[in-house]
Amino acid sequence: MIRKIGKNLDHYYLHQVVGALFYAIMLSLALNYFWLPGHVYSSGFTGLAQLVDTLTGGKINVAWAIALVNMPLLLLAWFTLSKRFAVFTAMAVLLSAAFVPLFATKTVLTPDPLINAIFGGGINGMAVGTALRCGVGTGGLDIIGMELKHQFRMKVGSVNLAFNALIMVGAGLTYGWQYALYSIIGVVVSSHFIDLFYTHQQQIQEMIVTNKPEEMTDTIQNKMRRGVTIIDSAHGGYTGRDRSILLTVVTQHELPELRYAIKEVDPNAFYSESKVEHTGGRFYEPEP
């Protein structure tokens, strides 16, 4: 019985716990070793927590501010999104609040704000992307984005841009406008690294040419829960033989699994891949 429970915990929860822990450690390192020494502000609610710390003169420090500004959104996620998602997101937020003072240091690796912005943004982007890939939110704008997408099918780019613009204005008013520009560089670097590590949001269209369309379709639909469109009676210009063309859309994260499935069903199948800018209709997205 204990072994069975342990196996279930490993299967369902271990990667979320690791993701939350990894995020908290990396965020604490980025904050203490790069952002704070360089007077650089993060994006999102971490940047808001830095701003709260600054405006209160340190009476509400960054660690407490991280927990306080995220608390209302964690409650919102609990009631409207997913309890499991809310729990692990709360874990990531509270671990971050605990680790920020734990990793506090007086060591200044470099006073150069540009280097601090680039490396702090890179570490933060890696942390956020990895956490999201593990099914763990990082609070703040993650929850707002999911709420808008879930409730209203809205894109959140403009919301993120407006919120982060306010943070950058705060950085400019506090430390000088050159630091606001450095902070913007950090945000851009962070966004790039999030895209590199969080591959679930990147969609790929796969075109498969095969003489085993039914078997290939069954494998993709049953193993990956992805729809397939079949175009029959395609004619090979070189071989002169009839083939079927299959079209499906998967995420970048699912791509290795799809390639393996193709080779398993038909090693001689030809396939090509292209990035998808937008999909409409029903595209399966697992619950957070």
C-alpha positions as CSV (number, residue, x, y, z in Angstrom):
1,M,0.0,0.0,0.0
2,I,2.8,2.4,0.9
3,R,4.6,1.5,-2.2
4,K,1.5,2.2,-4.3
5,I,1.0,5.6,-2.7
6,G,4.6,6.5,-3.2
7,K,4.4,5.5,-6.9
8,N,1.3,7.8,-7.3
9,L,3.0,10.7,-5.6
10,D,6.0,10.2,-7.8
11,H,3.9,10.1,-10.9
12,Y,1.6,13.0,-10.2
13,Y,3.4,15.4,-7.8
14,L,7.2,14.9,-7.8
15,H,7.9,17.0,-10.9
16,Q,5.6,19.8,-9.7
17,V,7.4,19.9,-6.3
18,V,10.8,19.9,-8.1
19,G,9.6,22.7,-10.5
20,A,8.4,24.8,-7.6
21,L,11.7,24.3,-5.7
22,F,13.8,25.0,-8.7
23,Y,11.9,28.2,-9.4
24,A,12.2,29.5,-5.9
25,I,16.0,28.9,-5.8
26,M,16.6,30.4,-9.2
27,L,14.4,33.5,-8.5
28,S,16.2,34.1,-5.1
29,L,19.6,33.9,-6.9
30,A,18.5,36.3,-9.6
31,L,17.1,38.7,-7.1
32,N,20.0,38.7,-4.6
33,Y,23.0,38.5,-6.9
34,F,21.8,40.5,-9.9
35,W,18.6,42.6,-9.7
36,L,19.1,44.1,-6.2
37,P,22.8,45.0,-6.6
38,G,22.2,46.3,-10.2
39,H,19.0,48.3,-9.2
40,V,17.2,46.4,-11.9
41,Y,13.5,45.6,-11.6
42,S,12.0,42.3,-12.6
43,S,8.8,41.9,-14.7
44,G,5.5,40.8,-13.2
45,F,4.6,40.5,-9.6
46,T,8.2,40.1,-8.5
47,G,8.9,43.5,-9.9
48,L,5.8,44.7,-8.1
49,A,7.2,43.2,-4.9
50,Q,10.5,45.1,-5.4
51,L,8.5,48.3,-6.0
52,V,6.5,47.8,-2.7
53,D,9.8,47.3,-0.9
54,T,11.1,50.5,-2.3
55,L,8.0,52.6,-1.7
56,T,7.7,51.4,1.9
57,G,11.4,52.1,2.6
58,G,12.0,48.4,3.3
59,K,9.2,48.2,6.0
60,I,7.6,45.5,3.7
61,N,10.6,43.8,2.3
62,V,10.7,41.9,-1.0
63,A,10.1,38.5,0.6
64,W,6.9,39.6,2.4
65,A,5.8,41.6,-0.6
66,I,6.1,38.5,-2.9
67,A,3.7,36.6,-0.6
68,L,1.3,39.5,0.0
69,V,0.8,40.6,-3.6
70,N,0.2,37.1,-4.8
71,M,-2.2,36.0,-2.1
72,P,-5.4,37.3,-3.6
73,L,-4.6,35.7,-7.0
74,L,-3.8,32.4,-5.4
75,L,-7.3,32.4,-3.8
76,L,-8.8,33.3,-7.2
77,A,-6.9,30.4,-8.8
78,W,-8.2,28.0,-6.1
79,F,-11.8,28.8,-6.8
80,T,-11.8,29.4,-10.5
81,L,-8.9,27.4,-12.1
82,S,-7.6,24.3,-10.5
83,K,-7.0,23.4,-6.8
84,R,-3.9,21.4,-7.7
85,F,-2.5,24.3,-9.8
86,A,-3.3,26.7,-7.0
87,V,-1.5,24.5,-4.4
88,F,1.7,24.1,-6.4
89,T,1.7,27.8,-7.4
90,A,1.3,28.7,-3.7
91,M,4.2,26.4,-3.0
92,A,6.4,28.2,-5.6
93,V,5.4,31.6,-4.2
94,L,5.9,30.8,-0.5
95,L,9.2,29.0,-1.2
96,S,10.4,32.1,-3.1
97,A,9.4,34.3,-0.2
98,A,11.3,32.0,2.2
99,F,14.4,31.6,0.0
100,V,14.9,35.3,-0.8
101,P,16.2,36.2,2.7
102,L,18.0,32.8,2.9
103,F,20.1,33.6,-0.1
104,A,20.6,37.2,0.8
105,T,24.2,38.3,0.3
106,K,26.4,41.4,0.5
107,T,28.6,40.0,-2.3
108,V,28.4,42.2,-5.4
109,L,29.5,40.1,-8.5
110,T,29.5,43.3,-10.6
111,P,28.1,46.8,-10.3
112,D,27.3,46.9,-14.1
113,P,23.5,47.2,-14.4
114,L,23.5,45.9,-18.0
115,I,25.2,42.6,-17.0
116,N,22.9,42.3,-14.0
117,A,19.9,42.8,-16.2
118,I,21.0,40.2,-18.7
119,F,22.0,37.5,-16.3
120,G,19.2,38.2,-13.9
121,G,16.7,38.1,-16.7
122,G,18.2,34.9,-18.1
123,I,18.1,33.1,-14.8
124,N,14.5,34.2,-14.1
125,G,13.3,33.2,-17.6
126,M,14.9,29.7,-17.2
127,A,13.2,29.4,-13.8
128,V,9.7,30.5,-15.0
129,G,9.9,28.4,-18.1
130,T,10.9,25.3,-16.2
131,A,8.2,25.8,-13.6
132,L,5.5,26.2,-16.2
133,R,6.8,23.2,-18.0
134,C,6.4,21.2,-14.8
135,G,2.8,22.4,-14.4
136,V,3.6,25.0,-11.7
137,G,2.6,28.6,-12.0
138,T,4.7,31.4,-10.6
139,G,1.8,33.5,-9.4
140,G,0.9,37.0,-10.5
141,L,0.6,37.4,-14.3
142,D,0.5,33.7,-14.8
143,I,-2.8,33.5,-13.0
144,I,-4.2,36.6,-14.6
145,G,-3.3,35.2,-18.0
146,M,-4.9,31.9,-17.4
147,E,-8.0,33.6,-16.0
148,L,-8.4,35.8,-19.0
149,K,-7.8,32.9,-21.4
150,H,-10.1,30.6,-19.4
151,Q,-13.0,33.0,-18.9
152,F,-12.9,35.3,-21.9
153,R,-10.6,33.6,-24.4
154,M,-8.5,36.7,-24.4
155,K,-4.9,37.2,-25.3
156,V,-2.9,38.6,-22.4
157,G,0.0,40.3,-24.3
158,S,-1.4,43.8,-23.8
159,V,-2.2,43.2,-20.1
160,N,1.4,42.0,-19.5
161,L,2.8,44.9,-21.5
162,A,0.7,47.5,-19.5
163,F,1.6,46.0,-16.1
164,N,5.3,45.7,-16.9
165,A,5.3,49.3,-18.2
166,L,4.1,50.5,-14.8
167,I,6.9,48.6,-13.1
168,M,9.5,50.1,-15.5
169,V,8.1,53.6,-14.7
170,G,8.6,52.8,-11.0
171,A,12.2,51.8,-11.7
172,G,12.8,55.0,-13.6
173,L,11.3,57.2,-10.9
174,T,13.2,55.4,-8.1
175,Y,16.7,54.9,-9.5
176,G,16.8,57.0,-12.7
177,W,15.5,56.4,-16.2
178,Q,18.6,54.6,-17.3
179,Y,17.8,51.8,-14.8
180,A,14.3,51.6,-16.3
181,L,15.9,50.9,-19.7
182,Y,18.2,48.3,-18.1
183,S,15.2,46.7,-16.6
184,I,13.5,46.5,-20.0
185,I,16.5,44.7,-21.3
186,G,16.1,42.2,-18.5
187,V,12.4,41.7,-19.3
188,V,13.2,41.0,-22.9
189,V,16.0,38.5,-22.0
190,S,13.6,36.8,-19.5
191,S,10.8,36.5,-22.1
192,H,13.3,34.9,-24.5
193,F,14.4,32.3,-22.0
194,I,10.8,31.5,-21.0
195,D,10.1,30.7,-24.6
196,L,13.1,28.4,-24.8
197,F,12.2,26.4,-21.7
198,Y,8.4,26.5,-21.8
199,T,7.7,24.6,-25.0
200,H,4.1,23.7,-24.3
201,Q,2.9,27.0,-25.7
202,Q,4.7,26.6,-29.1
203,Q,2.6,24.8,-31.7
204,I,3.9,22.8,-34.6
205,Q,2.0,21.5,-37.7
206,E,3.1,18.1,-38.8
207,M,2.5,16.8,-42.4
208,I,2.9,13.0,-42.7
209,V,2.9,11.1,-46.0
210,T,2.2,7.4,-45.3
211,N,0.6,4.3,-46.7
212,K,-0.7,3.4,-43.2
213,P,-3.1,6.2,-42.5
214,E,-5.6,4.4,-40.2
215,E,-2.8,2.9,-38.0
216,M,-1.0,6.2,-37.8
217,T,-4.2,8.1,-37.0
218,D,-5.1,5.6,-34.2
219,T,-1.6,5.9,-32.7
220,I,-1.7,9.7,-32.6
221,Q,-5.2,10.0,-31.3
222,N,-4.9,7.4,-28.6
223,K,-1.4,8.2,-27.4
224,M,-1.4,12.0,-27.7
225,R,-5.1,13.0,-27.8
226,R,-4.4,15.0,-31.0
227,G,-6.8,15.2,-33.9
228,V,-5.8,14.2,-37.4
229,T,-7.0,15.3,-40.8
230,I,-6.6,12.7,-43.6
231,I,-6.2,13.6,-47.2
232,D,-6.6,10.5,-49.3
233,S,-5.5,9.7,-52.9
234,A,-2.3,11.7,-52.9
235,H,0.0,10.5,-55.7
236,G,3.7,10.2,-55.3
237,G,5.5,12.0,-58.1
238,Y,8.6,9.9,-57.8
239,T,7.2,6.5,-56.9
240,G,4.0,6.7,-58.8
241,R,2.2,5.2,-55.9
242,D,-0.9,6.3,-54.0
243,R,-0.3,7.7,-50.5
244,S,-2.3,9.4,-47.8
245,I,-1.4,12.8,-46.2
246,L,-2.1,13.3,-42.5
247,L,-2.1,16.8,-40.9
248,T,-2.0,17.3,-37.2
249,V,-0.9,20.1,-34.8
250,V,1.0,19.4,-31.6
251,T,3.1,21.4,-29.1
252,Q,6.8,21.7,-29.3
253,H,7.0,19.7,-26.1
254,E,5.1,16.8,-27.7
255,L,7.2,16.7,-30.9
256,P,9.7,14.0,-29.8
257,E,6.8,11.7,-28.9
258,L,5.1,12.3,-32.2
259,R,8.3,11.6,-34.1
260,Y,8.7,8.4,-32.2
261,A,5.1,7.4,-33.0
262,I,5.6,8.0,-36.7
263,K,8.8,5.9,-36.9
264,E,7.1,3.2,-34.9
265,V,4.1,2.9,-37.2
266,D,5.8,3.6,-40.5
267,P,9.6,3.9,-40.7
268,N,9.4,4.9,-44.3
269,A,6.9,7.7,-43.8
270,F,7.9,11.2,-45.0
271,Y,7.1,14.0,-42.6
272,S,7.7,17.7,-42.4
273,E,7.2,20.3,-39.6
274,S,6.3,24.0,-39.6
275,K,5.6,26.5,-36.8
276,V,2.0,27.6,-36.2
277,E,1.3,31.2,-35.4
278,H,-2.4,30.7,-34.4
279,T,-5.0,27.9,-34.1
280,G,-8.7,28.2,-34.0
281,G,-11.4,25.7,-33.2
282,R,-10.8,22.9,-30.7
283,F,-7.2,22.4,-29.7
284,Y,-6.8,20.2,-26.6
285,E,-5.0,21.9,-23.8
286,P,-4.6,20.0,-20.5
287,E,-6.1,21.6,-17.3
288,P,-3.5,23.5,-15.3
